[in-house]
Amino acid sequence: MNVKQISIPGYGKPHPVWQQAVQDSAPILLGLIPFGLTCGIMGLTVGLNPFEIIMMSVLVFAGVAQFIAITMIGSGIAFWGIVLTSLLVNLRYLLMGASLAPFTLKQSFPSQALLSFLLTDESYALTISRATKEGYSFVYHLWVSLPIYIVWILSTIAGVILGNYISDPLAWGLDFAMPATFMVLLFPLLKDRISFMVCGASALAAVLGSMFLPGKWYIIVSCLLATILGGILEGEKK
Amino acid sequence: MREDILFIICGMALVTFATRFASLGLFRTTGIPAWLDRWLKHIPAAILTALIVPSLLLPQGELFLSFQNHYLVAGIVSAFIAYRSRNIVATLSIGMAAMFLLRFI
């Protein structure tokens, strides 16, 4: 097969930036697999069918938002609650997108759209770190982003297949996998005094909210209260 | 594919793409306003906390503060592992093992 016939930017060029990109993203890809597997299995436990779970990974491609949506579907929350929560957890992409904008705006419109769709915490971290060290590279940006998407979909599919062999996941306490997964995502975020206070405030509001508010509205309400507190505390610090 | 699930997935896909794409237009010249930056940075931690804590303290929808609450006990074990290891495989396997032991012993 003649690789030069494949029209993927950077592929087959003498300077293999894409190889370096794939190398840099390899540890991330490995770490992603358990999350994708969990996503597939958890989707089945809340009663989604395999096609729905896989389509979610293909179209949405946002781990945290997907886990939260799966939890919410399981507890019977309807359209607006889930879409609003997805919007809230993904607002951080606004910051990352803005930080990459000086580079991405120089690309063609389809490339901008593609790189935006593929934006994740991990690909952002790798791209911006290379941009500050060796300068921005479109090929690098694309090749740290694309494998994450592919591995996310493949590991979701593997999770769905694996989950089919577990007959009654709830009887095994498998729903506990969700809070345990969230803990691994949460602890690295608690870096300073304010983030601990936001976490405490959100915990308190969520417990009170789940006792006294209807449905699962406590998720959005406690998030808003805690982040407003965080914003005020950050403002006082300066 | 059920219609309501299809709508949910499409809605999520739309808002997710919007957050990833919008800043190219919105903050192209001005940069991100400081107040927005301060507010946004705490959202992931706040939402994750709001999901974790009630699922451990109120597994059945009512406050259940007791060592009989398997979710709470396994949750404390997992929190410790997650904090020390930062590793999903270690946290999930030890946490699920704790849950399994509590259920069947």
Interface residues (C-beta under 8 A of the other chain):
Chain A: G31 P34 F35 T38 L48 N49 F51 E52 M55 M56 L59 V60 F61 A62 V64 A65 Q66 I68 A69 T71 I73 A78 F79 I82 V83 T85 S86 L87 L88 V89 N90 L91 R92 Y93 L94 L95 M96 G97 A98 A101 T104 L105 Q112 A113 S116 F117 L119 W172 G173 L174 F176 A177 M178 P179 A180 T181 F182 M183 V184 L185 L186 F187 P188 L189 L190 I194 S195 V198 C199 A201 S202 A203 A205 A206 V207 G209 S210 M211 Y218 I219 S222 C223 A226 T227 I228 G230 G231 E234 G235
Chain B: M1 R2 D4 I5 L6 F7 I8 I9 C10 G11 M12 A13 V15 T16 F17 A18 T19 R20 F21 A22 S23 L24 L26 F27 R28 G31 I32 W35 L36 D37 R38 W39 L40 K41 H42 I43 P44 A45 A46 I47 L48 T49 A50 L51 I52 V53 P54 S55 L56 L57 L58 G61 E62 L63 H70 Y71 A74 G75 S78 A79 A82 Y83 R86 N87 I88 V89 T91 L92 G95 M96 M99 F100 L102 R103
